[in-house]
Amino acid sequence: MEEQIFDERTNLANLNLAVDSLKEEVAKVIIGQENMIELLLVAILADGHVLIEGVPGVAKTLTARLLSKAVDVGFSRIQFTPDLMPSDVLGTSIFHPQQASFQFRRGPVFSNLILIDEINRAPAKTQAALFEVMEEKQVTIDGQTYQMGAPFMVVATQNPVEQEGTYHLPEAQLDRFLFKINVGYPSPDQEVSILKLHHEQGNENLLNTIQPVMGRELLLNLRKQVKQIHIEEKLLGFIASLVAQTRNHKHIYLGASPRASIGIMNASKSYAAINGRDFVTPEDIVFVTAPVLRHRIIITPEKEMEGGTPDEVIQEIIQSIEVPR
């Protein structure tokens, strides 16, 4: 038994070393935004997709690109536009006259870390093209199924302010994201530090300062460790109660699905591991609940007219349920 505990601690030490190295690399370029970076690292280890929402210029796209350099895996960027077709994302079959046959040419989604910029600019048919690949990590074209290589993670960005030329993301699409991360402006002190950094770098590209610190095999091994993090049954009941309340709350029109419960559990395991623990605490669950739920619930029109937000309702739910000890 003692040997098993020692092995677990050694494994978590390796995980924490990898996470600290990732944070150090990202901190070379990104100043502030600790919450966004923390949640992105949680999502990477929990094998979940992430939607980042914020106004232009707050380093949403830059952070995703930095992670793709620090985690040494394949990277692909797709700029979503109103005229983007599903074949532009997934790929298409091309006829070769010499062989008198069709050959499938893979689209940019065939990579490991996929950055989708301004995901809400593509119409419904292109959004629907992502349903299968995000949930099942495979693409079916002309009756043929192609598996995605591991790891496979989608990081998407969207601008909450500009509405012209954008399309509402369908609920089925939103439900496939583990987190929705809201990114705000930096503080005045952080903005001064950003200006200093760019002034000191001169003409050098900031991305060139990032070194890969985690490879594919290490990442897959760390994900296996995260799945083995212990969570007590009473905490599973706490998660179930939180999600069940979203289905019965007077200010919520559409509640969260069991996929949200699984998301909270997986994310809380990952957050516990990042903090050096091989067991989940109620605080881990509370930390990840809002980013897991905020895009999965729809508040009533009356609450929205009052200026209420999903985050406010989620906090009401958290405070209304007794935290197990």
KACOR-V358110 format. One record per backbone hydrogen bond with DSSP energy under -0.5 kcal/mol. CO is the residue of the C=O (numbers start at 1). NH is the residue of the N-H. Records with the same first field share a line. If there is no record, write none. Layout:
CO = NH / NH
This chain:
1 = 5
2 = 6
3 = 7
4 = 8
5 = 9
6 = 10
7 = 11
8 = 12
9 = 13
10 = 14
11 = 15
12 = 16
13 = 17
14 = 18
15 = 19
16 = 20
17 = 21
18 = 22
19 = 23
20 = 24
21 = 25
22 = 26
23 = 27
24 = 28
25 = 28
26 = 29 / 30
29 = 31
33 = 37
34 = 38
35 = 39
36 = 40
37 = 41
38 = 42
39 = 43
40 = 44
41 = 45
42 = 46
43 = 47 / 48
44 = 47
49 = 178 / 179
50 = 52 / 156
51 = 53 / 181
52 = 158
53 = 183
55 = 58
59 = 63
60 = 64
61 = 65
62 = 66
63 = 67
64 = 68
65 = 69
66 = 70
67 = 71
68 = 73
70 = 72 / 213 / 214
71 = 73
72 = 216
74 = 113
76 = 115
78 = 80 / 117
81 = 84
85 = 88 / 89
86 = 89 / 90
87 = 91
88 = 108
89 = 109
90 = 107
92 = 105
94 = 103
95 = 97
96 = 100 / 101
101 = 96
103 = 94
104 = 106
105 = 92
107 = 110
109 = 111
112 = 114 / 153
113 = 76 / 115
114 = 116 / 155
115 = 78 / 117
116 = 119 / 157
117 = 80
118 = 121
119 = 122
120 = 167
123 = 126 / 127
124 = 128
125 = 129
127 = 130
128 = 131 / 132
129 = 133
130 = 134
131 = 135
132 = 136 / 137
133 = 137
137 = 148
139 = 141 / 146
141 = 144
144 = 141
146 = 139
153 = 114 / 155
154 = 50 / 156
155 = 116
156 = 52
157 = 119
158 = 54 / 160
163 = 166
170 = 173 / 174
171 = 175
173 = 176
174 = 177
176 = 49
179 = 51
180 = 182
181 = 53 / 183
182 = 184
187 = 191
188 = 192
189 = 193
190 = 194
191 = 195
192 = 196
193 = 197
194 = 198
195 = 199
196 = 200
197 = 201
198 = 202
201 = 204
205 = 208
206 = 209
207 = 210
214 = 72
215 = 219
216 = 220
217 = 221
218 = 222
219 = 223
220 = 224
221 = 225
222 = 226
223 = 227
224 = 228
225 = 228
226 = 229
230 = 280
232 = 235 / 236
233 = 237
234 = 238
235 = 239
236 = 240
237 = 241
238 = 242
239 = 243
240 = 244
241 = 245
242 = 246
243 = 246 / 247
244 = 247
245 = 248 / 249
249 = 252
251 = 253 / 300
254 = 298
257 = 260 / 261
258 = 262
259 = 263
260 = 264
261 = 265
262 = 266
263 = 267
264 = 268
265 = 269
266 = 270
267 = 271
268 = 272
269 = 273
270 = 274
271 = 275
272 = 277
273 = 276
278 = 230
281 = 284 / 285
282 = 286
283 = 287
284 = 288
285 = 289
286 = 290
288 = 292
289 = 293
290 = 294
291 = 180
293 = 296 / 297
298 = 253 / 254
300 = 304
301 = 305
302 = 306
303 = 308
304 = 307
309 = 313
310 = 314
311 = 315
312 = 316
313 = 317
314 = 318
315 = 319
316 = 320
317 = 321
318 = 321
